[in-house]
Amino acid sequence: MQQIPAGSLGLGADPLVVAQRRITPARLVALARLGEWCLALGALTLAGFLQGLADMPLASAAPAIAVGLSGLWLGMLLSRPAPAAPLGGYDHPRAAWLWAVLAVLGVSGLAFAPVSGLGLAAAASGAAAAWRLALVPLIRGLVQNGRLGLRVVIAGGGAEARTTLQHLARLRGQGVSALGVFDDRDGARSPPVQLGVPRLGRIAELPEFTQRYPVDMVIVTMPPRAEERILQILDPLWVLPLDIRLAPHDSKLGLHPRSYRWLGDLALLDLFDRPLRARDAVFKRIFDLSIGAALTTLSLPLLALIALAVRLDSPGPVLFRQHREGYVGAAFTALKFRSLHHAQRDDGAVMSVAQGDPRVTRVGRFLRRSSLDELPQLFNVLAGDMSLVGPRPHAVGARNRDLEFAKAAAGYAARHKVKPGLTGLAQVRGFRGAVEHPEDIRRRLACDLEYIATWSPWLDIHILARTLPAVLSGENAY
């Protein structure tokens, strides 16, 4: 597989650096919309206090409040982000014109009714317009320095890929970048470079590429009639935590325009979606940070006591650091309290801990039975390597003697579509302990895939609530 040319990311940005600090357009639009709601509602509330509505009887203030909220709701309805535009229109001053018009109308109405819902609507609209105008230079700057964008790779070459690349080139100013083309063909049918975009390798090499570089979407450019070839292309790709779309060029399906998902003027059909959309990912991260920070703070005395007990029980470091597979299979350093004798540690997790294992220390036996050895992973959650809830992280190349987890269960890599978790659906269902047989990992993988497919905030809360009873039961823990 070829190295990706740095220049293809825009302005010579280093793709590995971008991966650490980049935001996608969908996530930015979700945050911008949330900020718009909060700012407009805050301005409406402040205007109400300044107009003295708080001191008025509810019956007198209610009509003005109702008009103000109705104006805000109408403005939000009419100013929804443009779905076909990657940045939702927030990158252009015209995105603020509707709010500005509503603000002018509201201010004009104040001449006839100094205390009215129009004044509230004017304040909310003015705040929203100012917010959108302030975002324009910020968004353009983020696009220019490569910190905001949608990274796309093409699966399939030839004329279909060229047509898709032409559409994507028109969206470059909105942060859309075509990183490269992956195709199994060579020669004239799939040239080394098309419209400045290189062919980086074969389809089978694409999953490895997504672990090394930030990718948001895969666009399959085979025509729909090539069903068998599309299935071959998708076989190594469906496990990736990416949006996978089909660009149905020369399609004979005759679908209605609403059947497509539009990226600018490029019509796409959904094949697979990433598990967490932009708003979901933002919510989950906020949830992890808030609950994780609270749990970490409450656990500090317990962490100190456990650290002291580990230190006094046996020689060696308090913490055991191990490389584990995280989001998209990328390795990170997971933290645990050391539960094995330091001289007998298993850095590669080649042999699972069994019941009565002599390698386990006295304190380590209690920590493993109670799962308190995993408590330092709260810091992994705060750092962003893990989530509170998700598939448990396995060691890189996880195995137990001759049993390789990835080979024992088809679709094993699909568990990396989300961040690994401190707890998960498999754990609260009692699937803990050593993996001795292929069926052990298959049961856990089935739980992981069910969690990914059915994720919701309530499912995370439900799993967290069930974690403590599951840990106290001590089932399969040793």
N, C-alpha and C positions, 0 to 999 in steps of 0.2 A: 504494500500500500504506500502510495506517495505521501510525502509531507504536504500539508496544505500551505499554499503561498500566503504569507501574512497579509499581503496587500489585498487579497480577495475579501477580507473582512471589512475593508473600508479604512482609508487613511493610515494604513500600515499597522493597525491594531494587533497586538499579540493575542492570539485566540486563547491561550492558556490563562492569561491575565483576565481577559474579558469574561472567561468562564466563572471567575471568582466574584465578579462585581457587576454583572450585567443584569438588566431587567428586560423582560419581554414586553412588547407593545400591549398585549392583552392585560398583563398585570398592571402596567402603568395606567391604562384606561380605567381599570377597576379602582385603583387608588385615587385617581383624579376624580372619578365620579363620587366616590365616598367623601373625599375632601369637599367637593362641590356641595353635596347634601349638607354636610356638617356646617360649613361656613354660611350657607344661605339660611339654614334654620337658626344658627346662632345670631345672624344679623336681624332676622325677623323677630327673635325673642328680645334682642336689645332694643330694637325700635319700639316694640310694645311697651317696654319699661319706660323708655324716654317719653312716650306719648301718654304715660300715666294709666295704661290699661290695668296695671296691677292694683291700682287704688279704686277702680270702678267696680260696681256690682257686676257679677257674672252675666246677668241678663243683658246688661248694657255693653259689656266688652265682647260677648260671644259673637255678634255679627261681624265685628271688625276682624276678630281672630279667624273666623270661618272664611272670610274673603281673602285674608292674607295667606292662609294655608292652601286655599283653592288656587290662588295665583301661583304659589310655589309648586304645587302639584302639576298644574298646567305647564309651567315652564320646564319642569323636569321631563314631562311627557314629550313635549315638542323638541327638546334639546337632546334627545337620546343620541349617544355616539353613533356615527355612521358605521353600520356593520361591515361594509366592504372595505373600509379604510383601516389599515392596520393600526393607526394611531387614533382612530375614532374621530378625526377632525380637530383634535386638541392642538395639533401642530400649526394651525392657521388662525389668524385673527378673526376670520369670519365666524369661527365657532362661538364668538361672544356676542354676535350681533343681535340674536333673539333676546338674550338676557338684557342687553342694553336698551332695546326697544321697550321691553316690559318695564324697565326701571324708569325710562322717560315718561311712559304713560302713567305710572304710579305717582311720580313727582308732580305731573300735571294735575292729577286728581286731587292732590293736597290743597290746591288753591280753592277748591270748592268744599272740601271736608278735611280740616286740619287733623282730626282724629278719625282715621278710617282704616279699613283693611287695605286700601290702595297704598297707604304709606308703608304698611308692613311688607306688602308685595314689592314695593319699590326698593326697600332696603335689602330684601332677599335677592332680588334680581340684580341689583347693583353689585352686591358682594360676589354673586356667581359670575357676573361679567368680568369683574376685576380679577377673580381667580383664574378664569380662562385666559385672559390677556397676559397674566403673569406666567402662565405655564408655557406660552408659545416660545419665548427665547430659551427657557430651561430645557424643553423637549428638543429643540433644534440643536442645542449644545450637546445633549446626551447622545443624539444620533451622530453628530459629527465626530465625537471622540470614541464612538463604538461601545458606549455603555448602555445603549438602548437599541434593541433591534430584534428582528425575527430571522433566525439562521435556518436556512433551508438547504437540503441536499436532494438531488434528483436520483431516483432509482430507475434506470432505463435510459438509453441514449437515442441517437438517431434524430430524425426529423421531429418526432414528438417532443423530445427534450429541448430542441432548439426553439420550438414555438413557446414552450413553457418559460424558457429563459428570457425570451423577448418580453413576455408579460411581466416577469419578475424585475427586469431591468427598469421598467417604468415606475417601480415602487421603491427604487433605491433611496430616494430622498426621504422615504418614511421608515428607513431602517431595515428594509428587507434585503438580505444578502444571500445569494446563491453561493454556497461554499464549494460545491463540486458535484460531479456526476459519477455515479457508480453504474457500471454496465459490464456485462460479460462478453460483449462483442468488441472487436477491434477493427482497425482500418477505417475505410470511408464511412461505414455504417455508424460508427461511433468514434469520431475523431478525438485526438488527445485534448483539444481545446475547442470550446464553442462559445462564441461571444465573450471571450476572455475568461471563461469558467473552465477549469481543468477537469479531466476525467481522473479520478483519484484511485480507482481500483475496481474490483469486482463486487457484485452484490453481497457475496458472503463476507466481505471485509467491512461492510457498513456497520455492523454492531460494534466492532472494535473501534471504529472511527468515532462513534458516539460517546465512547468512554474517554477519549482523548481530547475531544473538542466539543464546545457547546453547540448542540443541535436542537431545534425546536420542532421541526416538521420535516417529514419525508414525503415527497411528491412522486408517486409512481406515474410514469408517463406512457405506459403501454396502453393502446386502445382497448376499450372494454371487451371487444370481441376476442382478444387474446387471453381468454380466461385462464387457460392452463399455465401460461407464462406468468400471469399476474400472481397466481397461487404459488408458483415457484419463487417469485421475488419476495412474497410476503412471509414465506416460511421462516427465514431467519430474522424477520423484522418485527413480527407481532409482539414479541416480548419486550420491545423497547418502550420506555415511558415517553413516547412522542406522539404527536398528531401525525397520522399517516393518511394521505389523501391521494385520490386518483384524478389525474387531469385527463378527462375523456375526450381528447382531440379526435375529430372526425367520427364522433359517436353517432350511431344510428338510433339511439334510444329515444330521441325526441322528448326529453324530459322538460317539464315546466321550469322556468328560471328559479322558482322558489325551491326547487328540489336540490339546487346546488348550494354549496357554501362558497361565497365569493371572496377572493383576495384581490382587491382592486378589480380589474376586469377579467381576471382569470377564474374560470368556473372550475370548482373542485367537488368531487364526491367523497363523502366520509367513508373511510375503511376502518380505521381505529382512532380512538381519542385517547389523549393522555388521561390518566385517572383523575387528576385534580386540575380543574380549570383555574383560571387566574384568581377569581374571588375565593374559591375553595382553598387554594394554596396560601393566600394571604391570611384567611381566617385560621387555618391550621397552624401557621407559624405564630400568629398572635396568641393563639391558645397555648401552644408549646411554651412560649416565652413567659406568659403570665402565670400559668399553673406551674411550669417548671421552676420559675424563680421563687414562687411561694414554697414549693416542696423543698427546694434546695435550702432556703433560709430556715425552714422548720427542721430540716435534717442535720444542720450543722453540728449540734451537740452530739447526735448519734454518730455522725461521720467521724468526729474526733475520738469518741470512745472506741469505735471499731478499729480505727487506725492504731490506737494505742495497744489494743488487744492483739492485733496482727503482729505488731512490732515485738511485743513481749513473748509471743507464743513460739516464734521460730525466726531464725536469722534470714535476712533478705529484705527487699523493698516492700513497702506497704501496698503499693499499687502494682498490678499486672497490666502491662500495655501490650495489646495485640492488634495486628492489622486485620481488619474485617472488611467485608464487602458492603458498601453502602449504596446510595442512590446511583442508578445506572451501572452498578457493579464497581464503582470507583472505590479504592481502598481508603480507609481512614483508621486512625488509632483509637480503639475503644478502651475505656478505662474500667478496671474491676479491682476490687480488693483481692489481694493474693490469697488463694485458698489452698495452693499446693506448696510443698517444700520447694524452696527456690532452686535447689540443685536438680529437682525432678520436673521442672516446669516444662510445658509442652507449647512452645511458641507457635508451632505450625498447626496445632490442634489436630495432630495425626491420630491420636488415640483418645477417645472420649472417656470421661471419668465414669467408672462403674461403681456399683454399690460395694462398699467396703474397700474401696481403692486405697492402698497404703500410701499413695502419693499425697493424699489430702491431710492437712494439718488438723489438729483438734478444733481450733477456732474456725478453720476453713470448712469443716464438716457442718458446723452450725450455720455459717454464713451461706453455704450452698443450699441447705435444707430450707432456710428462710428467704432465700434469694437476696439477702442483704449484700452479697458480694457484688451485685449489679448496681448498687446505689450510686457509685461515682459516675455512672453513665448519665446522670442528671446534667453533668457538666458537658457531655457530648450533645445533649439536647439543647442546652443554652448556646453552644457553639454552632449549632445548625447542622451537625453531622447526623443527628438522629432526631426522631420525633418521640413524643411520649407514647404514642400508639402506632404500631406498624409491625411488619414481619421482623422477627428477631434477627439481628445481624450474625451471619456465620463468618467463620474465619476464611481468609482468602484461600481458594482451592479446597474448601471444606471437605473433610473425609473422616472416616473412622476405620483405620487400618486400610483394607482394600476396598471399602465401600466409598465411592466418590458420589457426593450428594448430587452434583450436576448431571451425572450419568444415570443415577438411579430414578430420577423423576423427569419426565418430559415437560418442557416449558419451565424448568427451574429458574432460568434467568428472568422470568416475568415477575418474580417476587421483588425485583429491584426497580419496579416501576414507581415505587414510592420510597421515602426514606425509611430505614429500619427503625424499629420502635423499642422503647424500654419494656413494653409489654405488648401483647398482641392477642388476636383471636385464638390462635392455637394454644397459647399458654393458659388462657382462662378456661379452655375446654379440656385441660389436663394433659396436653401433649408436651410434656417436659422430659428432661432427663436425657440419657444417652441415646444416640441413634444407632441401633444395632442391626436393623434390617431395612431393606429398601422401602417397605411399607411404612416405616416410621417417618421417613422424610416425605413420602407421598401424602400422608395424612396432614402433615404440617403445611406442605405446599398447598394442598386443597383449601385449608383454612386461610392461608395468606392470599390466595387468589380470590377467595370469597370476600375477604375484607376489602381488597382493592376494587372489586367490581361493585360492591354495595356501600362504599364509604359514605358516611354522612357525619356531621358533628355529633349527632346523637349516638351514633355507633361508637365513636371515640369515648364519649362520656360513659356509655354503657360498659365498655370494656374496662375502663379505669375503675368503675364502681365494682366490677367483678374481680379485679385483680387481687385485692387484699384477701377476700375469702379463699381464692384459689391458692394464694401463697401460704395462708395459714393451714390449709389442708395438708400441705407438704406432699401431695400426690406426685409420684415419679421424681421427686427431688432428692438428689444425693450427690 
